[in-house]
Amino acid sequence: MRFDYGHHNDLRFRVVMLLFVVLSVALGYFVHPGFFLFTAFVGLNLFQSAFSKWCPMMAILRKLGVKDQPA
């Protein structure tokens, strides 16, 4: 099963993932190295979504009401 999320949701998805990575790296550096595990989780999730075209974050964004905008 493949989903077409459209350009606008793809951009939002990338922004959310970027924030997760930057935040988890900062927390891992300044607070506790265990936060680097979250960085690894985000990376693995991005890796699997490249093949499956599905990511749990997109499902979460849609449940939060984020809708595709017309191109």
Secondary structure, 3 states (H helix, E strand, C coil): CCCCCHHHHHHHHHHHHHHHHHHHHHHHHHCCHHHHHHHHHHHHHHHHHHHHCCCHHHHHHHHCCCCCCCC
